[in-house]
Amino acid sequence: MRARPHRLERLPEQYFGALLARVAAEAALEGEPVLDLGRGNPETGPPAHVVAALVRGAGGPAAHGYAPFRGLPELREALAARYRDVYAVELDPVHEVAVVPGTKTAIVELALVLAERGQQILLPDPYYPDYPSGIALAGADLGLLPLDSENSYAPRFDRVSRENVAAVFLNYPSNPTAAAVHDGTFAAAVAFAGETGAAIVHDFAYGDLVFDGREPRSFLAERGAREVGVELFSMSKSYGMAGWRLGFVVGNAELVARITTLQDHARAGIFTPVQRAGIAALTGPQDTVAERVRLYEARRDRVLAKVGELAAPCEGTFYVWVRLPDGLTPERLLEEHRLVVAPGEGFGPSGTGWARLSLATPDELIDGGLERLSDALN
């Protein structure tokens, strides 16, 4: 057998897979149970009417054949209606909405359809750890876009090269920093795209999870955004459907067409009952979305009461971004206190010395984890 293709060798270590392996190894040792505040895996599932729609759909005689490659028209229309009603964005469901099997998949595919070998894709620093994977597969170059921690983690476009930039990834509310978008950020991104010809990819996975009375803000609501970029909408965070793998790429028609073309060749649609359940989530009662926000906000408040000034301002998502004191590392927390946090180094160079804590875990686990963290800090 020949050697592995170079594209596989270019892939970085899968951050979350490696984290889970370390946790499993520690959990196998004798001692107190390991408490995991590192993984962002929502413990609260979908609303009952969404599960019921899946069950009904799976019982139909036509449910188990191939689904339409580009998704059910009714699903694209339901997503477009949500964008109109919640984010004040009008979308053409035929040409500006692509259905994808989870936005993590779309993150990789967007790199493949946006950049040629040797072109640059800029990632916010810190960034979501799966962003570099698509860049590696595309043979593109990874560039870093600094985020200003003193200014709501806004991107510093004045500190990056404008040469040969194919795309810029942003995500607000931010994973891992938990910063919400502030005025001027999206306008600056549109301006940078206009100057460079780069496409903007806004990862809106946590879009609805904003705190302290904030309203969700879509990149596509910014003037000129549709001409230069797309946004990723996930069913995982707003509706608790993380394991169902359903999401969308919306916005610029040419970029949406590139994604659908790639998927025509690589996939054979998404299980129709999952799409039916997605329609039920998007068009049915939305009270559970607000309930999730209240739940995570209350947990945020409890965490901030413990970690105080060590935490960055937490304005959304279900994470808290915490600076660890000198000498206290995620490895020490795991080995000496049996507490898992997500090490900041995996989120880019600026994450060194930081850790991400998850709020998407039961209250008793959070309380136990906070006790251990307090012991470690003291």
Salt bridges, closest charged atoms under 4 A:
GLU26 OE2 - ARG338 NH1 3.10
GLU43 OE2 - ARG299 NH2 2.80
GLU74 OE2 - ARG276 NH1 3.08
ASP85 OD1 - ARG84 NE 2.86
ASP92 OD2 - HIS95 ND1 2.88
GLU96 OE1 - ARG226 NH1 2.84
GLU109 OE2 - ARG267 NH2 2.62
ASP130 OD2 - LYS104 NZ 3.40
ASP158 OD2 - ARG156 NH2 2.65
ASP183 OD1 - ARG217 NH1 3.02
GLU195 OE1 - ARG162 NE 2.72
ASP208 OD2 - ARG82 NH2 2.98
ASP212 OD2 - ARG214 NH1 3.45
ASP212 OD1 - ARG300 NH2 2.90
GLU231 OE2 - HIS202 ND1 2.71
GLU254 OE2 - ARG258 NE 2.77
ASP264 OD2 - ARG70 NH2 2.43
GLU297 OE2 - ARG300 NH2 3.61
ASP301 OD1 - ARG300 NE 2.91
GLU315 OE1 - HIS182 NE2 3.12
GLU315 OE2 - ARG214 NH2 3.22
GLU336 OE1 - ARG332 NH2 3.19
ASP363 OD1 - ARG299 NE 2.73
ASP363 OD1 - ARG302 NH2 3.39
ASP367 OD1 - ARG302 NH2 3.17
